[in-house]
Amino acid sequence: MTEVSTGLHTQGTVADYFVIESHILSTRTADAYKAVDKSRSMPVCLWMLRHPLALNSEAVKRLLQRINAISEITPAVSDLSAYGVDGGGA
């Protein structure tokens, strides 16, 4: 999900980038899914917020800043291949 139209969102939706196969678990704010990354044909664990964020909002900026900070931790917390907020706020 590296394609960006506004700088904060991808051009497409989650379904344009991933095939969701099954639900793994839920937390208070997010759901995890077993999915396949369409561009790499690789299995992934896809985390999605339970409620979409308003487009171009401060909430989107904060989320992206937090995930970016997590992605820079060494040693890595997990293998983070991509992150973003799609054009629908998911």
C-alpha positions in Angstrom: 0.0 0.0 0.0 2.6 2.5 -1.0 0.7 4.2 -3.8 -0.5 7.6 -2.5 -2.9 10.1 -3.9 -3.1 12.8 -1.2 0.0 11.9 0.7 -2.1 10.3 3.5 -4.1 7.7 1.6 -3.6 5.0 -1.0 -5.4 5.5 -4.3 -7.2 2.2 -3.9 -9.1 0.4 -1.2 -7.8 -2.6 0.9 -9.5 -5.0 -1.5 -7.3 -3.6 -4.4 -4.2 -4.7 -2.5 -5.2 -7.7 -0.4 -7.4 -10.8 -0.6 -8.8 -11.4 2.8 -9.1 -15.1 3.5 -10.3 -15.4 7.1 -10.6 -13.5 10.4 -8.0 -14.3 13.0 -8.8 -12.2 16.0 -10.3 -8.9 17.3 -9.1 -6.3 19.7 -11.0 -3.3 21.0 -9.9 -1.2 18.1 -8.7 -3.5 15.3 -9.2 -6.8 13.6 -6.5 -9.1 12.2 -7.1 -11.1 9.1 -5.2 -13.9 7.2 -4.7 -12.3 3.8 -2.7 -12.4 0.6 -0.8 -9.4 -0.6 -1.8 -9.2 -4.3 1.3 -7.5 -5.5 3.7 -10.1 -4.0 1.4 -13.1 -3.9 2.5 -13.6 -0.3 0.5 -14.5 2.8 0.3 -11.7 5.4 -1.5 -10.8 8.6 -3.5 -7.8 7.8 -4.5 -5.5 10.7 -7.4 -3.1 10.1 -9.0 -0.6 12.4 -12.6 -1.5 13.3 -13.8 2.0 12.3 -12.6 3.9 9.3 -10.8 7.2 9.9 -12.0 10.5 8.4 -10.1 11.2 5.2 -7.2 13.6 5.5 -7.8 13.9 9.2 -5.4 14.5 12.1 -6.3 10.9 13.2 -4.8 9.6 10.0 -1.7 11.6 10.5 -1.3 10.4 14.1 -1.8 6.7 13.1 0.8 7.0 10.3 3.3 8.7 12.6 2.8 6.0 15.2 3.2 3.1 12.8 6.3 4.8 11.2 7.8 5.1 14.7 7.1 1.4 15.3 8.7 0.5 12.0 11.9 2.2 13.0 12.4 0.3 16.2 15.5 -2.0 16.3 15.5 -4.8 16.8 12.2 -4.9 14.9 9.0 -5.6 16.9 7.7 -7.6 13.9 8.2 -7.9 10.2 6.3 -4.9 8.9 6.1 -5.1 5.1 3.7 -2.2 4.5 1.2 0.2 6.2 -1.2 2.9 5.2 -4.7 4.2 5.2 -6.7 3.4 2.1 -8.9 5.8 0.1 -11.9 4.8 2.2 -10.3 5.5 5.5 -9.6 1.8 6.3 
